Amino acid sequence: MTHILALDQGTTSSRAILFNRHGQIESVAQKEFEQIYPKPGWVEHDANEIWSTQMGTASEALTRAGLTASDLAAVGITNQRETTIIWDRETGDPIHNAIVWQDRRTSGLCDRLKDQGHLDLFQEKTGLILDAYFSGTKIKWILDHVDGARQRARNGELAFGTVDSWLVWRMTDGNRHITDATNASRTLLYNIHDGAWDDELLSILDVPRSLLPEVKDSSAVYGHTTSDAFGAGIPIAGMAGDQQAALFGQMCTSPGLGKNTYGTGAFMVQNTGREAVTSENNLLTTIAYQLDGTTYYALEGSIFVAGAVVQWLRDELQIIRNASDVERLARQVDDNGGVYFVPAFTGLGAPHWDQYARGTIAGLTRGANKGHLARAATESMAYQVADVIDAMEADSGIETRELRADGGAAANDLLLQFQADILGVPVIRPEVLETTALGAAYLAGLAVDFWESQDEIQSQWALDREFTPSMSASRVADLRNGWSKAVERARAWEDPDASESASATNGAVGDTDPEESVRS
């Protein structure tokens, strides 16, 4: 048993990565899956396609490395968070497509919750903002809109899970319905201080407790894979939401250490230790990880669209063939030419939390070209991260001295140099960019003694490159001022009344109409 297999189930693709005892990658397999957009602002996935692509990549990764399941000490899971799946406990069939974390259909419901005075209660108990981003209102939407779903949930016939729960259920042939504390903390239903599902919040959203999984540590043996899944009973031994897994993979395990992951979205997370720091600047207080029953917390700034803006350039505008081409195209111009791109395709996350913002390109002139657009798209990731770090420093009182970067877009040298310039601090890129999967592997390996301690895995972290600031303060100020103006033009673009009508979510919070349904 010489390797750990990390299943990295992301928003646009499923990946499987094999790590050896030195924390080095032996093989990688990846497969994209369909993004479903039923209406503007709605985003769905086929949960069965998530399962099939994830198992396919696991098999492919083993084959590429010349290994079999018997070579695995454990399987670790990291996943896109907040994405909501409800399935039939007997058949294992989902009752509706997975509603993705990016989906905005419950924005009107969140507004009503705020109007009814629930904002502070949810934030106090969960550390989260009342926003369509999180799972709780998605669960309510499915129960309200699929025929008979609410009664079946009350009868104990249905199960809810984020993607981690779904994968464990399938890998154990329905024998284990679990999640870990990091994923539970993203549902709007979990009291992060008590470490339990909260009956008051469940009542407000009318979510039956029988739907919910058991909550476990982030590093523990949860069960074993069945022969149908891997051909052998492999321990499933580590689990964390993608951003918390990346924090652990970057070994940001001391208070004050933080990282930013440039993935489909961008997520800045700072470890605050055993203290749950309440944000005064629209950040999230969340669980970083839970080990041996002890909960460690973090501040998080969640940016909805980062690398996804590059996919948009590729798939919708078709000005690049591959995501990696964006850096070459952006380097064809010396600067952004006054062009700013606010990629608020699904609203703005931290620190703005504007559900009704929409994507905006500002500052176009006759001389603007696709190079300027590529550069503005690249720079938009760095601007959004800088906005979050400003808020994080105000909340924690800790000045940022360096930023550890990971995720697919962190391979872009132009992006990381611009990020260092805008922040005025070094940006550090590790040798292993796949820190999300690495974190899941570390959590799994610790649970089965593949690695003896955090000290052992801390020694494996290695630097690839450090980007140091080189831009004048006056130039930074000018650029950030332009960005702020562009953000203001993107905000409150969507009419809340129109959004409410499109969501087809009617009635007061807590009321249900069994006749109102959307066929899955």
N, C-alpha and C positions, 0 to 999 in steps of 0.2 A: 504494500500500500504506500506508493511513493508520491502520489499527487493528490491535490484537491481540485475538484471541478466546481467552478463558479458559474452559476446560471445568472446572466445579466439580462433581465427582461426589461427592455426600454420602450419608449413611446413609439418609435418608428421601426425598431428592429429587435429581434431576439438574438442574443449572443451567448456563446459558451466558451469559457476560457480555462485552460488547464494550467495550474501553477505547481512548480516543484517546491522542495523544502526551502529554497533560497528566495522564494517569492518572485521567481522569474517565470515568464510566460513560456510554455512549451508549445501550445497551439491555440488557435482562435478560429471559431466558425461563427458566421453571422448571416442572418437572413431577414430582409425587410418584409413587412406585411402591410396589408391594405389599411389606409386611413379613410374612414367613412364620414362623410359630411352631409347628413340628411337635410339640414337647414343652415343658414348663416349663423355662425357661432356655436353650432352643435358639432361635436367630434365623438366618434364611436369606433370601437374595435370589435372584431369577431373573437370572442374568448376562446373558441375552439381553434382558431388560427394561431392565436398566441401560444396555446398548448402545443400544437403540431410543429410550429416553427422552433419552439424552444427545445423540444425533444429531438428534432432533426439536427439542430446545431450541436446538441450534446453528443449525439452519435458521430457526427462529422468531426468534431474536435478530438474525440478519442481515436478515430481512424487515422487522422492526420498525424497524431503523435505515436501511432503504432501501439496504442494501449487498449486495454479492455476495462470493463467495470471493476474487475477484481484488483486492478492497480489503484483504485480510488480509496483514500482514507475516509473521505466525506464529501458531501455535496453542500455547497453554500448557495443561498439565494439572495439576490438583490433585485429591486423592481421599481418600475415607475410607480409613484405613490398616488394615493387618492382615487385612482381609476377604480370604478365600482362594478362589481359583478355579482349577480344574484342567480343562484342555480337551484335546481330540484335535487333534494338530498337523495332521492331514490334512483333517479336516472342519471344524475350528473349533468343534465342538459341546462344551459343557461336559459333564463326566461326572457332575456332581452340582450341586445348587444351590450358590451361593456361601455359605460359612459366614462369618457377619458377626463383626466384632470383638467385639461384645457377647455372643456365644454362649459358654455355659459348659459345653458337653458334655465338654470335655477336662479338667475340673477334677481328676478322679480320676487321670488320666495325669500331670498336673503334680505331684500329691501323691506318686506313685510315683517320679517323677524326683528329687524332694527326698529321699525316703526312701533312694534309692540313692546319695545323696551328690553329686548333680550341680548343686545350687543355686549354689554359689560359682563353678563352672566357667562356667556360662551367664552369670552376672552379670559375671564378669571379662572374658569375651570379647565379649559383646553389649551390656553395660550395662543389661540388662533383668532384671526379676523373672520367675521361673518362674511363669507364670500363663496361664490359658486365653485371655486377651486376645490373645495374639500368634499369628502365622501358623503357626509350626513344628508345634505339636501338632495344628492343624487339618489341615495337609497329611497328617500321619501318619494321622489319623482317616479321611480320605477314601480313602487308599491301603489302609487296613485293612478298609474297609467297603463298597467298591464292587467287584463281581466282576471279578477279573482286573486291577485297576488297578495293583497294585504291579509285576506282571510287565511290563505295558505301559509303565510308567514306566521300568523298567530297560532296556527295548528302545528307549527314546527316542521312543516314540509319543505321549507326553503332555507338556504344558507347564503349569507352575504360574506364576501371577502374582497380585499384588495388583491392584486395580482399574486402576491406571495401566497396567500391562503389558497387561491385557486390552483396554483402549481403544486402545493403540498397535498391538497385534496386529490388531485389527479395522480400524483406520483405514489401515493399510498392507497390508491384504489378506494378513496372515500373513507378511510379509517381515521384520518386526522384532520380536524377542522380547527386550525390554529392561525395565529398571527404573532408578531413580536411587538414589543412596546413601541418601537419607532413608528411602525405602520399604524398601530392603533391610535397613536397620538395625532394622526392626520385626518381623523374621521369626523371631528366635531362632536363625538359621542364619548370620548375617553377623558376622564379626569386625570390629568398628568401629575397631580399632587397626591391623590389617593391611590393611583395605580389601578383604576378599575373603571369599567363601563358605568356611566352616570345615569341613574334612573330619571332624574329631573330633565336632563337633556334628551333622553330617549322619549320621554313623555311629550316634550315640546314638538319634536319632529315625528311623533307617532311611529316609532320604530320598535317593533317587538324584540325583546331581549333574546328570544329563541333564535333569531337570525344570526347572532354574533359569534365569532370564533373565540376560543380560549386564548388569552394573552400570555406569552412566555418571554423569557430572557432573549436577548439578541444572540447569545452564544450558548447553545444547549443542544442536546440530541432530541429532536422532536419526533422522530420515527424513522422508518427505513423504507427505501424504495421497494416497490414490488417487482417481481420478475418481468411483468409486462412493460414496465418503464425502462429498466436498465439491464434486465437479464440477471440481476443479482440484488441482494438486499443491502444497499449502501446507506449509511447513516446520513440523514438530513440534519445538519448540525449547526447551521449559522444562518441568520436571516436579519436583514435590515433594509429599510427604504433606501433608495439609491443615494440620496445626499448624505444620509448618516453613514452609509457604508463607505462613501468616498472620504468622509471626515476620518473614519477609522483607518482606512487604507493609506491616508496621508500621515497617519500617526499623530494627528492633532488631538492627543489624549490628555493634555494639560489645559487648565483654564487660560483663556486668552489666545490660544492657537486657533487659526481658522484657515479655511480653504475656499476656493471658488471653482465650481465645476461648470465648464462651458459645454453643455450638451444641447439637447433640443431646447431646453430652457437654460437659464444660468442660476446657480444657487450658491449664495455665500453663506457659510455656516461657521459660527464661532463657538468653541467649547466654553461653557460657563461653569463646568464642574457640577457639584451637587446642588448648586443654587439655580432655581428657576427664575431668571431675571425677567421682570415684566418690562415690556418695551413701551416707551413713551413716544416712539417715532415710527409707528406702523410696521414694526417687524414682528416676527412670530417667535414665541417661546415654545420650544419643542423638545422632545426627548432625543438626545444624541445617541444613546445606546443604554442598554441595561445588562449588567453583568453580575452574576451571583446574587440576584435580587436587589442590587443597588442601582439606582437610576441616576444617570448623568444627563445634564441638560445642555441646551445650546440656544443661541439666538440665530435666526435664519432670515435672510432676505431672499424671497422667491421671485425670479424674473421669468415670465411666462414664455417669452420667445427670445432665444439667442441663436444657437446653431440652426434652428428652424427657419430663420430668415435666409440663410444660405440655400436651404432646400427650396425655398420659395423662388429664389433667383434661378435655381436649376430647373424646377418642375413647372413653374407657372410662367415666368418670363423667358426661360430657356436661353439665358445669356451665358451660361456655363454648362458644360457637359457633366462635370463631376464636382462634388462639393470642394475638393481640394484645389480646384481651378480658381476659386474666388481670390486667393492671395495674389496669384499672378496677374489677374485682371485688375485688382485694386492697385497694384504697384505700377500700372501703366500711367497713373496720374501722380502728381507730386503731393496733392492734398485733396480734401473733400470738395474743393471748389465752391464752398459755401452751402453744400447739399447736406441735409440731415434726414435720416431715415428713422422714424419711430415705429418699430415693428409691433404695434399693439393690435395684432390680428385678433386676439381673444381678450382684449382689455389690457390694463396695466396692473402688474403685481406690485411688490414692495418697491419703494415706500409709498407709492401713490394710491394703490388699491382703487382704481377707477374701473368698474365693471363695464362702463359704457364708452371708454376710449377705443379708438380704432386706428389701424395703421395709417401713417401719414408720411409723405415725403415733402419736405419743405426746402425752400431756397433754390429751386430749379431756375436756371437761366438757359438761354439758347445754346450756350457753350457746354452745358452739362451732357455727359455721355455715360455709357455703361460702366466705364472705369470709375467715374465719380459715384455711381450708384453702388457698385461693389464695395468701394471704400467706405461710403456712408453706412452700408449694411454692416460691414466689419466693425466700424467704430461704434455703432449703436450698442454692441455687446459691452464694450468697455465703458461707455457712458452710463449704462444702466447699473453696472457693477459699482461704479464710483458713487452713484446716488445711494446705493444700499450701504456702502462702507461709511459714508458720511453719517447715515442714520445709526449704524451700528456703533460707531465711535461715540456718538452722543448718548446712546443707551448704556454702554458698558463702561465708559470712561477710559477705555484702553485705546491708545493710539496705535494705528496700524504701522508696523515696521517692515513687514514683508507680506506678500500674498503668495500662497501656494496654489498653483493652477493645475487643473487636470481636465479630463474630458476630451472628446474628439476635436473640438475647435482649438484646444490648447496647442495643437501641432502647428498652428498658424503663427509664425514669427512676427508678422506685421501686427496682428492683434495683440500679442503679449507685449511687444515694445510700446505700442500705443497705450496699452493699459498701464504700464509702468510710468509713462510720461504723464498721463492724466492724473494718476494717483500721487506721483512724486515719491514712490517707494519701489524697491526692487520687486520683481515678479519672478517667482521660482518655479521652474518646471522640472518635475522628477523624471528619472529614467523610465519608470513605468507609468504611462499615462492612464492605463486602465485601472485607476485607483478605486473606482466603484466596485468592480469585480474583485479586486485585490482585497478590499475591506471585507467582502462577503467570504472570501477564502480564509482570511485571517480569523474571522469570527468562528467559522466552521472548524478550522484547524485547532484553535484553542480548546474547543469543546471536546475534541477527541485526542488531545495531547499530541497532535502532529507537530505543533510548536508548544514549547513549555511555558512561555510567558510573553507578556507584552514587551519586555526588555529585549527578548530575542528577536522579535519581529521589528522593533524599532531600529535595530542595527542594520536592517536590510534596506532602509530608505536610502536612495542615492540620487544625487543631483544630475540632471541632464544639462540645463543651461539657466543662467541668471540674466534677466533683462533689467538694465539699470536706467533710470530716468535721464533724459537728455534734452527735454523741451523747456523753454523759458516759462517762468511763472505767468508772465503777461499773455503769452500765447495760450497757455492752458486756460486762463480765465476767459479769454475771448471764445475759445471753442466750447467751453462748458456753458457760457452764456447763450451761445447759439443753440446748443442742445436744449437748454431750459425753455427757450422760446418755442422750439419745435414741439416739445412735450405739451406745452400749454395749448397748442393748436390741435393736438391729437385728443385731448381730454374731453369727456362728456360729448363725444361725437354722436353716439347712438342715442336715439330717443328712448328713454326708459319705458314709456307706454308702448312703443312699437315692439320693444324687446319682450315685454310682458305678454303681448298678444301672440308673438311668435312662439313663445315657450309653451303656450297652451296649459299653463299651470293656473288653475282657477280656484277660488274659495279661500277662506282664511286658513292660517296655519293651524294644523291639527284637524281640519275638516277633510273628509274624503268623499268623493262621489263615485260609487262603484260603476255607474253607467258611463263615466268619462274614461276613455281608454285609448291608447295607441297600440295597435297590434305590433308585437315584436317580430 
